Amino acid sequence: MGKNKTQYANVGGQAVMEGIMMRSPKKTVMAVRTPDQSIVTEEVKFTSIRKKIKFFALPIIRGAVAFIESLILGFQTLTRSAELSGLDEETNGNKFLESLMLIVSFVLGIGIAVGVFILLPVGIRMGLSWLIDGTTNCFGYFRSIIEGVVRIGIFVLYVFAVSRMKEIRRLFQYHGAEHKAIFCFEAGKELTVENVRVQSRLHPRCGTSFLLITMLVSILVYSMIPFDGALYVLIKFALLPIIGGISFELIQLAGKYNNVCTRILSAPGKLMQMITTCDPDDDQIEVAIAALTASLTDDGETLDHEAAYKSEEDVK
């Protein structure tokens, strides 16, 4: 297994409004292209509870915690990037209104996600069952496969549909810039626009891969539930943290090792990234370079490659 282990930097992030947030073992930084076309970098103060309480750093548990923390950090950086990128001008500088809009959007997004990706597949499966034999569970233990296929289909169609929007496409371009910059760094090349531009935009440790792996793991886990109806739905909700934790461990393995199993594991996510990432322009690549460099350095420091390969547990 050792010879198949790959040197992936412990660096990741997400696209935000006209910018990128990067997390490294050293710190978390956000870089945003402002209306005057300059790049502003800011450190994001965020300390994982996994560093404070060892219990939350245990395998499986850490995955569920990491998912919740990523939602919190994502909301925080999206709010701040909206201010820096000039989105607040659309609300006449009213920070309360802007924050309220983001909060409402976040809550509605969670509610819609629960309804569309959990309840709707159950309803479709029960409807198909009723059409076939007049009962709501003619598929037996295969019901989780039916629901899983429906869930993945809805997810792919949804992402494809929103990718047609101009604003979302720009977000996906910054997503591609994030991946390209990390690949360039892992290759040991200087972080220049030219070097970053030629890198792949498909990364095995992407959040898109995590979502798809979660859906696939859920098919296996949900197939073990012997109940149906309301109790079945409640148990599905209760098992979400466990499913997220298992998926987190799998995505970590896919990022650390390069063999047939991990390539198969990464394949669905990489295919999905053909939609969720787009080739960035040079201005967006510059933002990615700024975010990655700032996440690994302090003022006056040179880029530290070794710091990027420390684990979160190494960072105090």
Beta strands, then each sheet from edge to edge (+ up, - down):
strand 1: 12-16
strand 2: 19-23
strand 3: 28-33
strand 4: 39-43
sheet 1: 1+ 2- 3+ 4-
end
